[in-house]
Amino acid sequence: MSRDLELFPRDENGDALWNMHSQGDDLAIAREIDFSIIFPDEDSAIRFAVHLLRNDQKVSFSAYEGNDELPWQVTVHPLMLPAHENISGFEALLASESERFGGRIDGWGCMAQDAA
């Protein structure tokens, strides 16, 4: 199977999507994609979560043990097709919006959907 670089560019998101596709994930099926943003303090994380809620986003909030300097996490769960443009665009939006709250993007993930 040859990699289509328009669908799967050679970057972190393109590599992740290529791996998903190569393992049989049907990327034509929309699903919740979990984007994590980490914050320096609980108040900043809560304020960002409220900002997302006011913009009709589904969110979750928790302590985060993976980074001592950014110990709070907000995860946003939009329903979308797992396509490079969608994921990279949403990550860029989240990075821009979370910056004023001291947040930093910490990755994304989703459940695989088997090709029928």
C-alpha positions as CSV (number, residue, x, y, z in Angstrom):
1,M,0.0,0.0,0.0
2,S,1.4,3.3,-1.0
3,R,1.1,6.5,1.1
4,D,-0.9,9.3,-0.4
5,L,1.0,12.4,0.9
6,E,-2.0,14.7,0.2
7,L,-4.1,12.7,2.7
8,F,-1.2,11.7,5.0
9,P,1.5,14.4,4.9
10,R,4.8,13.6,6.5
11,D,4.2,15.3,9.9
12,E,3.0,14.1,13.3
13,N,-0.7,14.1,12.4
14,G,-0.1,12.6,9.0
15,D,2.0,9.8,10.5
16,A,-0.7,9.0,13.1
17,L,-3.4,9.0,10.5
18,W,-1.3,6.8,8.1
19,N,-0.8,4.3,11.0
20,M,-4.5,4.3,11.7
21,H,-5.3,3.7,8.0
22,S,-2.6,1.0,7.7
23,Q,-4.1,-0.9,10.6
24,G,-7.5,-1.0,9.0
25,D,-9.2,2.0,10.6
26,D,-12.0,3.4,8.4
27,L,-11.2,7.1,8.3
28,A,-14.4,7.8,6.5
29,I,-16.3,7.2,9.7
30,A,-16.8,10.3,11.9
31,R,-16.0,9.8,15.6
32,E,-15.2,11.8,18.7
33,I,-11.6,12.8,18.6
34,D,-10.1,13.7,22.0
35,F,-7.8,16.7,22.0
36,S,-5.9,17.4,25.2
37,I,-4.7,20.8,26.4
38,I,-2.6,21.1,29.6
39,F,-2.4,24.1,31.9
40,P,-0.3,25.6,34.7
41,D,-3.1,25.9,37.2
42,E,-6.6,24.7,37.9
43,D,-8.2,28.1,37.5
44,S,-6.8,28.5,33.9
45,A,-7.9,25.1,32.9
46,I,-11.4,25.7,34.3
47,R,-11.7,29.1,32.6
48,F,-10.7,27.5,29.2
49,A,-13.1,24.6,29.7
50,V,-15.9,27.1,30.3
51,H,-14.8,29.0,27.2
52,L,-15.2,25.8,25.2
53,L,-18.5,25.0,26.8
54,R,-19.8,28.4,25.8
55,N,-18.8,27.5,22.2
56,D,-20.9,24.3,22.3
57,Q,-18.0,21.9,22.8
58,K,-18.1,18.7,24.9
59,V,-15.2,18.8,27.4
60,S,-13.7,17.0,30.3
61,F,-11.4,18.3,33.0
62,S,-8.9,16.5,35.2
63,A,-5.6,16.7,37.0
64,Y,-2.6,15.7,34.8
65,E,0.4,13.8,36.1
66,G,2.5,13.9,32.9
67,N,4.0,17.4,33.4
68,D,4.8,19.0,36.8
69,E,4.7,22.5,35.3
70,L,1.3,21.9,33.5
71,P,-0.6,19.7,36.0
72,W,-4.2,20.3,34.8
73,Q,-5.8,19.0,31.6
74,V,-8.9,19.9,29.6
75,T,-9.9,17.4,26.9
76,V,-12.3,18.5,24.1
77,H,-14.3,15.9,22.3
78,P,-15.5,17.1,18.9
79,L,-17.3,14.8,16.5
80,M,-15.4,14.9,13.2
81,L,-13.8,12.8,10.4
82,P,-10.3,11.9,11.3
83,A,-8.7,13.8,8.4
84,H,-5.4,15.7,8.4
85,E,-7.0,19.0,7.6
86,N,-9.7,18.6,10.3
87,I,-7.3,17.5,13.0
88,S,-4.5,20.0,12.2
89,G,-7.0,22.9,11.8
90,F,-8.7,22.1,15.1
91,E,-5.4,21.8,16.9
92,A,-4.3,25.2,15.5
93,L,-7.5,26.7,16.7
94,L,-7.2,25.2,20.2
95,A,-3.5,26.3,20.4
96,S,-4.5,29.8,19.6
97,E,-7.5,29.9,21.9
98,S,-5.7,28.2,24.8
99,E,-2.6,30.4,24.7
100,R,-4.2,33.3,26.5
101,F,-5.0,30.8,29.4
102,G,-1.5,29.5,29.5
103,G,-2.5,26.2,27.8
104,R,-0.4,24.0,25.5
105,I,-1.7,21.3,23.2
106,D,-0.8,17.8,24.4
107,G,-2.0,15.6,21.6
108,W,-5.1,13.8,20.3
109,G,-6.5,10.3,20.0
110,C,-9.7,8.4,19.1
111,M,-11.2,5.0,19.0
112,A,-10.6,3.0,15.8
113,Q,-13.5,2.2,13.5
114,D,-13.2,-1.1,11.6
115,A,-13.6,-0.9,7.9
116,A,-16.6,-3.0,6.9
